[in-house]
Amino acid sequence: MSDQPNFRVALTADMHDADGNLKFKDLGLGLLEKEPHIDFAPFDAHLPEISADQLAGINGVVVLTAHVVKDSLDRAEDLLCVARVGVGYDSVDVPACTAADVLLTITKGAPDRPVAEATIGWMIALTHNFPQKDRLMREGNWNDRTKYNGVELRDRTFGAVGLGGIAAETVRLLSIFGMNQPIAFDPFMDTATAAELGVELVELDELLKRADFVSVHCPLTDGTRDLIGSRELALMRSDAYLLNTARGGIVDEDALYDVLSNGAIAGAALDCYVGEPILEPSRFSELDNIILAPHSIAWTDEFFTAMGRMCCQTMVDLSLGREPSGIINPEVLDQPGFQAKWDRLKWAEG
């Protein structure tokens, strides 16, 4: 098989700076470097939607923020897999991938610890008024500190909207704070599994009424878009906080802005928004009771190392005829078109 073309892997250009250097400390590319039959390189340019020309002749693509749409796959005769750096995949047209005999994989489990840590960090920052106290010191307003007494996490209730890996890890880490039993809304979670996590499953309305912290951890789907709107926010207590580290569009931003402006809830923290990237100052920046981040609150060196290695291992596995982990559309594995493509491209191990 020495005359077989190498297995070609592309990375979206948003992982590199203008000089072609990685923006992140480690993306696990050493896994690809160790395989002499694998060639890899970033795209020449970053496009919001990957073009068909970019994927021509590519066997696998590792994707950060770029979208994969139906037109992206028009020249996917050699493409086996789209590997998403992350667990959300609303930026990928899954039916189009399946129709084009292309697997979609995600880095399941990798975000659990960093997002959980960020969520708890935000909970403490909000309740202890960290941003306000920082500003007092920067402005020389020492004597105003008595206006910003905080509250502790103990004896308060954490409410998760979605009880997947991230929420479960958040619950585990919160166990040392002496909080009430956590509650969650997740129509796809069974009571027994929730009980093993020490979590009480409730309906969304009950969660919104009871929780001191409403933390969004569900994917963005047709069923969760605008899941938390004006009616739902009105159910929250005036001393409660809302946190969204999941996806923009799950929480109605107009409704959230209104309740924060009116002091109807105590505060919020947002890491994700409708219409990302946000390249102008957000209207939320006018408000004193919200903490904002540009969809990166959980970005750590460890986070990207774990996700990068998982994506690179996916490419190694596929190139050697092994089934990768984290597949979203496993039915593709049995499709004749995919099988023919895979047989043509995979190398003999060793």
DRENLOTOR-580447 format. One record per residue (C-alpha): x, y, z; chain. Coordinates in steps of 0.5 Angstrom, whole numbers, always signed. Each point is the difference from the previous one (the first is absolute). Layout:
<east:X	north:Y	up:Z	c:A>
...
end
This chain:
<east:+0	north:+0	up:+0	c:A>
<east:+6	north:+5	up:+0	c:A>
<east:-3	north:+3	up:-7	c:A>
<east:-6	north:+2	up:+4	c:A>
<east:-1	north:+7	up:+1	c:A>
<east:+0	north:+3	up:+7	c:A>
<east:-6	north:+1	up:+4	c:A>
<east:-1	north:+7	up:+0	c:A>
<east:-3	north:+4	up:+6	c:A>
<east:-1	north:+8	up:+0	c:A>
<east:-1	north:+4	up:+6	c:A>
<east:-5	north:+6	up:-1	c:A>
<east:+4	north:+7	up:+0	c:A>
<east:-3	north:+3	up:+6	c:A>
<east:+5	north:-5	up:+5	c:A>
<east:+6	north:+4	up:-3	c:A>
<east:+2	north:+7	up:+0	c:A>
<east:+2	north:+5	up:-6	c:A>
<east:+7	north:-3	up:+0	c:A>
<east:-2	north:-7	up:+0	c:A>
<east:+1	north:-2	up:+7	c:A>
<east:-4	north:-3	up:+4	c:A>
<east:-4	north:+4	up:+5	c:A>
<east:-1	north:-5	up:+5	c:A>
<east:+6	north:-4	up:+4	c:A>
<east:-2	north:-7	up:-2	c:A>
<east:-5	north:-3	up:-5	c:A>
<east:+3	north:-7	up:+1	c:A>
<east:+3	north:+1	up:-7	c:A>
<east:+6	north:-4	up:+2	c:A>
<east:-5	north:-6	up:-1	c:A>
<east:+0	north:+1	up:-7	c:A>
<east:+7	north:+2	up:-1	c:A>
<east:+2	north:-7	up:+3	c:A>
<east:-4	north:-3	up:-6	c:A>
<east:+4	north:+0	up:-7	c:A>
<east:-6	north:-1	up:-4	c:A>
<east:-4	north:+6	up:+2	c:A>
<east:+1	north:+7	up:-2	c:A>
<east:-3	north:+6	up:+3	c:A>
<east:-1	north:+7	up:-1	c:A>
<east:-4	north:+6	up:+2	c:A>
<east:-5	north:+3	up:-6	c:A>
<east:+3	north:+6	up:-3	c:A>
<east:-5	north:+4	up:+2	c:A>
<east:-6	north:+0	up:+5	c:A>
<east:-7	north:+1	up:-2	c:A>
<east:-6	north:+0	up:+4	c:A>
<east:-3	north:-6	up:-4	c:A>
<east:+5	north:-5	up:-3	c:A>
<east:+0	north:+0	up:-7	c:A>
<east:+0	north:-6	up:-5	c:A>
<east:+7	north:+2	up:-3	c:A>
<east:+3	north:-1	up:+7	c:A>
<east:-3	north:-7	up:+1	c:A>
<east:+2	north:-2	up:-7	c:A>
<east:+5	north:-6	up:+1	c:A>
<east:+0	north:+0	up:+8	c:A>
<east:-1	north:-6	up:+4	c:A>
<east:-2	north:+3	up:+6	c:A>
<east:-1	north:+7	up:+3	c:A>
<east:+1	north:+3	up:+7	c:A>
<east:-5	north:+5	up:+1	c:A>
<east:+0	north:+6	up:+5	c:A>
<east:-5	north:+6	up:-1	c:A>
<east:-1	north:-1	up:-8	c:A>
<east:-7	north:-3	up:-2	c:A>
<east:-1	north:-6	up:-4	c:A>
<east:-6	north:+1	up:-5	c:A>
<east:-3	north:-4	up:-5	c:A>
<east:+4	north:+4	up:-5	c:A>
<east:+7	north:-2	up:+3	c:A>
<east:-1	north:-7	up:-1	c:A>
<east:-1	north:+1	up:-8	c:A>
<east:+7	north:-3	up:-1	c:A>
<east:+1	north:-5	up:+6	c:A>
<east:+1	north:-6	up:-4	c:A>
<east:+6	north:-2	up:+4	c:A>
<east:-2	north:+3	up:+7	c:A>
<east:-1	north:-5	up:+5	c:A>
<east:-1	north:+5	up:+6	c:A>
<east:-2	north:+7	up:+3	c:A>
<east:+3	north:+0	up:+7	c:A>
<east:-3	north:+5	up:+4	c:A>
<east:+5	north:+3	up:+5	c:A>
<east:-6	north:+1	up:+6	c:A>
<east:-6	north:-4	up:+1	c:A>
<east:-5	north:+5	up:-3	c:A>
<east:-2	north:-2	up:-7	c:A>
<east:-5	north:+5	up:-2	c:A>
<east:+5	north:+3	up:-5	c:A>
<east:+0	north:-6	up:-4	c:A>
<east:-5	north:-2	up:-4	c:A>
<east:-1	north:-8	up:+2	c:A>
<east:-5	north:-2	up:-5	c:A>
<east:+5	north:+3	up:-6	c:A>
<east:+6	north:-4	up:+3	c:A>
<east:-4	north:-6	up:+1	c:A>
<east:-3	north:+0	up:-7	c:A>
<east:+8	north:+2	up:-3	c:A>
<east:+2	north:-7	up:+4	c:A>
<east:+4	north:+5	up:+5	c:A>
<east:+1	north:-2	up:+7	c:A>
<east:-1	north:+6	up:+5	c:A>
<east:+4	north:-1	up:+7	c:A>
<east:+0	north:+4	up:+6	c:A>
<east:+5	north:+0	up:+6	c:A>
<east:-5	north:-3	up:+5	c:A>
<east:+2	north:+1	up:+7	c:A>
<east:+6	north:+5	up:-1	c:A>
<east:-4	north:+7	up:+2	c:A>
<east:-3	north:-3	up:+6	c:A>
<east:+5	north:+2	up:+5	c:A>
<east:+2	north:+7	up:-3	c:A>
<east:-7	north:+2	up:-1	c:A>
<east:-2	north:-3	up:+7	c:A>
<east:+6	north:+4	up:+3	c:A>
<east:-2	north:+7	up:-4	c:A>
<east:-8	north:-1	up:+3	c:A>
<east:+2	north:+0	up:+7	c:A>
<east:+5	north:+5	up:-1	c:A>
<east:-5	north:+4	up:-3	c:A>
<east:-5	north:-2	up:+6	c:A>
<east:+5	north:+3	up:+5	c:A>
<east:+2	north:+6	up:-4	c:A>
<east:-8	north:+2	up:-1	c:A>
<east:-2	north:-1	up:+8	c:A>
<east:+7	north:+3	up:+2	c:A>
<east:-1	north:+6	up:-4	c:A>
<east:+7	north:-1	up:-3	c:A>
<east:+0	north:+5	up:-6	c:A>
<east:-3	north:+5	up:+4	c:A>
<east:+5	north:+0	up:+6	c:A>
<east:+5	north:+0	up:-6	c:A>
<east:-2	north:+6	up:-2	c:A>
<east:-1	north:+4	up:+6	c:A>
<east:+8	north:-2	up:+1	c:A>
<east:+1	north:+3	up:-7	c:A>
<east:-4	north:+6	up:+1	c:A>
<east:+3	north:+2	up:+7	c:A>
<east:-7	north:-1	up:+4	c:A>
<east:+2	north:-4	up:+6	c:A>
<east:-5	north:+2	up:+4	c:A>
<east:-6	north:-2	up:-4	c:A>
<east:+2	north:-8	up:+1	c:A>
<east:-6	north:+0	up:+5	c:A>
<east:-5	north:+1	up:-6	c:A>
<east:+3	north:-7	up:-3	c:A>
<east:-1	north:-5	up:+6	c:A>
<east:-1	north:-7	up:-4	c:A>
<east:-3	north:-7	up:+2	c:A>
<east:+3	north:-7	up:+1	c:A>
<east:-2	north:-6	up:-4	c:A>
<east:-2	north:-4	up:+6	c:A>
<east:-7	north:-2	up:+1	c:A>
<east:-2	north:+3	up:-7	c:A>
<east:-2	north:-5	up:-6	c:A>
<east:+3	north:-1	up:-7	c:A>
<east:-4	north:-1	up:-5	c:A>
<east:+2	north:-3	up:-7	c:A>
<east:-4	north:+0	up:-6	c:A>
<east:+3	north:-6	up:-4	c:A>
<east:+4	north:-6	up:+5	c:A>
<east:+5	north:-2	up:-5	c:A>
<east:+7	north:-1	up:+2	c:A>
<east:+2	north:+8	up:+1	c:A>
<east:-6	north:+0	up:+5	c:A>
<east:+2	north:-6	up:+3	c:A>
<east:+7	north:+2	up:+1	c:A>
<east:-2	north:+7	up:+3	c:A>
<east:-5	north:-4	up:+5	c:A>
<east:+6	north:-4	up:+2	c:A>
<east:+5	north:+6	up:+1	c:A>
<east:-6	north:+4	up:+4	c:A>
<east:-1	north:-6	up:+5	c:A>
<east:+5	north:+4	up:+5	c:A>
<east:-3	north:+6	up:+0	c:A>
<east:-6	north:-2	up:+5	c:A>
<east:-5	north:+2	up:-5	c:A>
<east:-7	north:-3	up:+0	c:A>
<east:-2	north:-7	up:-5	c:A>
<east:+1	north:+3	up:-7	c:A>
<east:-6	north:-1	up:-5	c:A>
<east:+0	north:-1	up:-7	c:A>
<east:-5	north:+1	up:-6	c:A>
<east:+2	north:-5	up:-5	c:A>
<east:-6	north:-4	up:-4	c:A>
<east:+5	north:-5	up:-3	c:A>
<east:+3	north:-2	up:+7	c:A>
<east:-3	north:-6	up:+4	c:A>
<east:-1	north:+1	up:+8	c:A>
<east:+5	north:-6	up:+2	c:A>
<east:+6	north:+3	up:-4	c:A>
<east:-2	north:+7	up:+3	c:A>
<east:+0	north:-3	up:+7	c:A>
<east:+6	north:-3	up:-1	c:A>
<east:+3	north:+7	up:-1	c:A>
<east:-4	north:+2	up:+6	c:A>
<east:-4	north:+5	up:-4	c:A>
<east:-8	north:+1	up:+0	c:A>
<east:-3	north:+0	up:-7	c:A>
<east:-6	north:+5	up:+0	c:A>
<east:-3	north:+4	up:-6	c:A>
<east:+3	north:+6	up:-2	c:A>
<east:-6	north:+5	up:+3	c:A>
<east:+2	north:-3	up:+7	c:A>
<east:+7	north:+1	up:-1	c:A>
<east:+0	north:+7	up:-2	c:A>
<east:-4	north:+1	up:+6	c:A>
<east:+4	north:-4	up:+5	c:A>
<east:+7	north:+1	up:-3	c:A>
<east:+5	north:+6	up:+3	c:A>
<east:+4	north:-2	up:-6	c:A>
<east:-3	north:-2	up:-7	c:A>
<east:+6	north:-2	up:-4	c:A>
<east:-1	north:-2	up:-7	c:A>
<east:+3	north:-7	up:-3	c:A>
<east:-4	north:-2	up:-5	c:A>
<east:+1	north:+0	up:-8	c:A>
<east:-3	north:+5	up:-5	c:A>
<east:-5	north:-4	up:-3	c:A>
<east:-7	north:+2	up:-3	c:A>
<east:-3	north:-3	up:+6	c:A>
<east:+5	north:+5	up:+5	c:A>
<east:+0	north:+6	up:-4	c:A>
<east:-3	north:+6	up:+4	c:A>
<east:-1	north:-5	up:+5	c:A>
<east:+1	north:+5	up:+5	c:A>
<east:-4	north:+6	up:-2	c:A>
<east:-4	north:+6	up:+4	c:A>
<east:-5	north:-5	up:+3	c:A>
<east:+5	north:-5	up:+3	c:A>
<east:+4	north:+6	up:+2	c:A>
<east:-6	north:+3	up:+4	c:A>
<east:+0	north:-6	up:+4	c:A>
<east:+7	north:+1	up:+3	c:A>
<east:+1	north:+3	up:+7	c:A>
<east:+3	north:+7	up:+0	c:A>
<east:+6	north:-3	up:+4	c:A>
<east:+2	north:-5	up:-5	c:A>
<east:+5	north:+0	up:-6	c:A>
<east:+0	north:-3	up:-7	c:A>
<east:+6	north:-3	up:-3	c:A>
<east:+1	north:-2	up:-7	c:A>
<east:+6	north:-4	up:-2	c:A>
<east:-4	north:-4	up:-6	c:A>
<east:-2	north:+4	up:-6	c:A>
<east:-3	north:+6	up:-2	c:A>
<east:-7	north:+0	up:-2	c:A>
<east:-2	north:-5	up:+6	c:A>
<east:-2	north:+6	up:+4	c:A>
<east:-4	north:+6	up:-3	c:A>
<east:+5	north:+6	up:+0	c:A>
<east:-5	north:+5	up:+0	c:A>
<east:-4	north:-3	up:+6	c:A>
<east:+7	north:-1	up:+4	c:A>
<east:+2	north:+8	up:-1	c:A>
<east:-7	north:+2	up:+2	c:A>
<east:+0	north:-4	up:+7	c:A>
<east:+7	north:+2	up:+1	c:A>
<east:-1	north:+8	up:-2	c:A>
<east:-6	north:-1	up:+5	c:A>
<east:+3	north:-3	up:+6	c:A>
<east:-5	north:-6	up:-1	c:A>
<east:+6	north:-5	up:+1	c:A>
<east:+6	north:+1	up:+4	c:A>
<east:+5	north:-1	up:-6	c:A>
<east:+3	north:-4	up:-5	c:A>
<east:+6	north:-3	up:-4	c:A>
<east:+0	north:-1	up:-7	c:A>
<east:+6	north:-4	up:-5	c:A>
<east:-5	north:-1	up:-6	c:A>
<east:-4	north:+5	up:-4	c:A>
<east:-4	north:+0	up:-6	c:A>
<east:+3	north:+2	up:-7	c:A>
<east:+7	north:-2	up:+3	c:A>
<east:+6	north:+3	up:-1	c:A>
<east:-2	north:+6	up:+3	c:A>
<east:+4	north:+6	up:-2	c:A>
<east:-3	north:+6	up:+3	c:A>
<east:-1	north:+2	up:+7	c:A>
<east:-6	north:-4	up:+3	c:A>
<east:-6	north:+3	up:+3	c:A>
<east:+1	north:-4	up:+6	c:A>
<east:+7	north:+4	up:+1	c:A>
<east:-5	north:+6	up:+2	c:A>
<east:-2	north:-5	up:+6	c:A>
<east:+3	north:+0	up:+7	c:A>
<east:-3	north:-7	up:+2	c:A>
<east:+3	north:-4	up:-6	c:A>
<east:+7	north:-4	up:-1	c:A>
<east:+1	north:-1	up:-8	c:A>
<east:+5	north:-4	up:-3	c:A>
<east:+1	north:-1	up:-8	c:A>
<east:-2	north:-8	up:+0	c:A>
<east:+7	north:-1	up:+3	c:A>
<east:-1	north:+0	up:+8	c:A>
<east:+2	north:-8	up:+0	c:A>
<east:+6	north:+1	up:-5	c:A>
<east:+6	north:-3	up:+4	c:A>
<east:+6	north:-3	up:-3	c:A>
<east:-2	north:-7	up:+3	c:A>
<east:-7	north:+1	up:-3	c:A>
<east:+3	north:+1	up:-7	c:A>
<east:+5	north:-5	up:+1	c:A>
<east:-5	north:-5	up:+1	c:A>
<east:-4	north:+2	up:-5	c:A>
<east:+5	north:+0	up:-5	c:A>
<east:+3	north:-7	up:+1	c:A>
<east:-7	north:-3	up:+0	c:A>
<east:-1	north:+3	up:-7	c:A>
<east:+7	north:-2	up:-2	c:A>
<east:-1	north:-7	up:+2	c:A>
<east:-7	north:+0	up:-4	c:A>
<east:+5	north:+1	up:-6	c:A>
<east:+5	north:-5	up:+2	c:A>
<east:-6	north:-5	up:+1	c:A>
<east:-3	north:+1	up:-6	c:A>
<east:+6	north:+0	up:-4	c:A>
<east:+2	north:-7	up:+3	c:A>
<east:-7	north:-3	up:-1	c:A>
<east:-2	north:+1	up:+7	c:A>
<east:-7	north:+2	up:+2	c:A>
<east:+1	north:+7	up:+4	c:A>
<east:-4	north:+2	up:+6	c:A>
<east:-5	north:+6	up:+1	c:A>
<east:-4	north:-1	up:-6	c:A>
<east:-6	north:+3	up:-1	c:A>
<east:-3	north:-3	up:-6	c:A>
<east:+2	north:-7	up:+1	c:A>
<east:-4	north:-3	up:-6	c:A>
<east:+5	north:+3	up:-5	c:A>
<east:+5	north:-6	up:+2	c:A>
<east:-5	north:-5	up:-3	c:A>
<east:-1	north:+4	up:-7	c:A>
<east:+3	north:-3	up:-6	c:A>
<east:+2	north:+7	up:-2	c:A>
<east:+4	north:+1	up:+6	c:A>
<east:+3	north:-7	up:+0	c:A>
<east:+2	north:+0	up:-7	c:A>
<east:+3	north:+7	up:+2	c:A>
<east:+4	north:-3	up:+6	c:A>
<east:+2	north:-6	up:-3	c:A>
<east:+4	north:+4	up:-6	c:A>
<east:+3	north:+5	up:+5	c:A>
<east:+2	north:-4	up:+6	c:A>
<east:+7	north:-2	up:+1	c:A>
<east:+3	north:-7	up:+3	c:A>
<east:+2	north:+1	up:+7	c:A>
<east:+7	north:+0	up:+2	c:A>
end
